[in-house]
């Protein structure tokens, strides 16, 4: 199998791909994908100019499906754009191309890693990655204004991977984002808040730009 150009394995592209993974790709990963894009626009104006690409897929993805209506409501609460979303089933090519894979749960993380493609060092649960990122001194990362956002993002993933065995979760549940599928809007909103709080330090670390006030 020939890997697509710009794959995360090689790490030699001028882009950096972030892949969010959940189960159906209709609730958690669409919310996380679109909140990440929204946060990147707030910080960078146009994240594509910085080379950051944000995608999502599901381990049992509803191929071609729209996101859940309650997920759209959550995104609207944050002022994020839900338009044009189409669900995808997680494929080898998605993992191969990704420079960073952030999953909703530890089971999703295990499934991604089991696909191979040297995914272990660049696959984390979202909350796991947040915990690791908080422990990294931003002064040790490349300055995005000098070396570019892509180089900073790659260095961040390497630093997080090096810390993983030393900075463990206080509980197993601490690294989980639970599935709101079929739940009322109040639970969707609580999950949205959870995801947004986890993403804020991640996007700040990736870009070197704090949350606009």
N, C-alpha and C positions, 0 to 999 in steps of 0.2 A: 504494500500500500504506500503510495507516495503522499507525503504530508503536504497540505496546502501551504502556499507561500505565506510567510510571516508567522509561522507556527511558534507557539510558546516554547516548545522544546529547544529550538535553535536560539531563541532570544536575540536575533540579529535583524529584526525588522525595525522600521521607524515608527511602529505603532505598539501599543500595549493594550491587550484585550483582557477585559474583566468578564468572567462568566459566572452568573448567579444560577444556582441549581436548587430546585425543590422537587416535589413529586410530580404534580400535574402540570406545572408551568402555567397555572391560571390564577394563583393567589399570591403566595409568598415571593417567589422569584420575579414575577412581573412587578410587584410593589417595590422590591429591592432594586431591580434594574432601573425602573423609572425614577425612583428617589435618588439613586446614584447619579443618573444623568442630570437630574434637576440640580443636585448639589454641585456638580461639576460646572454647569452653566453659571451658577451663582459665583463660583470662584474664578473660572477661566474665561467666561464669556462664550467661547466655542471650544468644547473639549476636543473636538476633532483636530483643531489647530495645534493642540498640545500632543496629539497622537493617541489619545485615550478612546477606546471603543468599548461600549458596555452592552452585553448581551445576556440572555437567559435561556434555560432549557429545563426540561423535567425528566427525571429518571423513568417515569411512566407518563411522559408528556402527552397532553391532548393536542396532537398535531393539527395545526390550523384553527384551533379554537380561540375565541376571544377570552380576555381575562374575565374573572368573575365581576359581576356588577358592583358588589361591595368593595372589591379591590379598586375599582375606578373611583368610587366615592372617597376612599381613603386617599388616593392620589390627589383628588381635587381638593381635599382638606389642606394638603401641603402645597397646593399650587403647581403640582407636577402634571405633566402631559401624559394621558393614557391613550391617546389616539394612535391608531395604526398597529396596535399590538396583535401579534399572532403567535399562538402557542407552538412550541417545538418539542419533539422528543430528543433527549440527549443522545448525540452520536459521537463516534470516535473523533470525527473531524473537529467537533466543537472543543473537545478536550485537548487535542493536538494544537489547535490554534491559540488556546488560552494561555496567557502569562500568569493569571491569577484566577483560581476557581474558589468562589465563596459559596458554601452550601448552607441550607437551612438547619440541617441536623447532622449528627455524627454518622448516622446510617447513610445519608446522601454522600458524605465525605468518603466513607468506605467504598461506596459503589463507584464513585469517580476514580478513586485510586485503583480499584480492582480492574478498571479498564486498561490499565497500563499507561504507556506513553510517557513514562517518567513523571507522572502527575503528582507523586507524593509530596515533593518539596514545594509545590505551588498550589496545593489544595488545602483549604482550611474551612471550618465552619465560620460563618460571619462573626459570631460572638467570640470565637477563639481568636480570630485575626484581630478583632478590636482589642482584646486583652493584651495580645502580644505587641501590637502597635503602640499602645499606651506606655509600654516599658522601653521603647526604643527612643534614644536621645535624637531628636530631629537634627541636631548639629552634626551627627555622624553620617547623615544622608547627603547626597549631592544636592547642590543648590539648583533648583529647577530653572531659575532665571539664567544660570550660566550653562548648565549641562543638559537642560531640558527635562520635561516632566517624565518622559519615558525612562530615562536613566535613573531618575529618582525613584520611580515606581519599581523598577527591577531591583534596585538596591534595598528597598523596603521589604520586598518579598524574601530576598535572601536573608536579611536580618531577622525577620519573623521566623523563618524556618530554622535558623540557628538557635533561637530562643525556645522553641516549642517544647523540648524535653526538660527545660528548666523552670518553666512558668506554667504550672498545671492549673486546671480549673478547680475552684473550691468544691464544686459538686458536678456530677455528670450533667445535670439539667442546666447548668449555667451556660453551656455551649449550644443549647437548643432554641430554635424558634418554632413554636408549635403551629400546627396546621389549622387555619381558621375556616377551612372549606365547610360550607353548610352552616356555619355559625352566624348569629345575628351581627348586625353592623357594629354593635358595641365591642364585640370581641375582635372584629377586623380592625377597628380603630386602635385597640390596645396593642395589637400586633404591629400595626403601622407605626405607632409611637416607639415600640421596642426596636424595630428595624431602623427607624430614623436616628434614634439615639446611638445605635451601634455603628451606623454609617458615618456619623459626623466626624469622629476622630480619624477614621480610615481615610476619608476624602481629604481631610486636612493634611494628613501625613503623606498621602500620594502626591498632592499638588504643592505642598509647602505654603498653602494659602488658607488662613483661618476663615471660619464662618463669617460672612458679611454681617455687620451689625446695622 
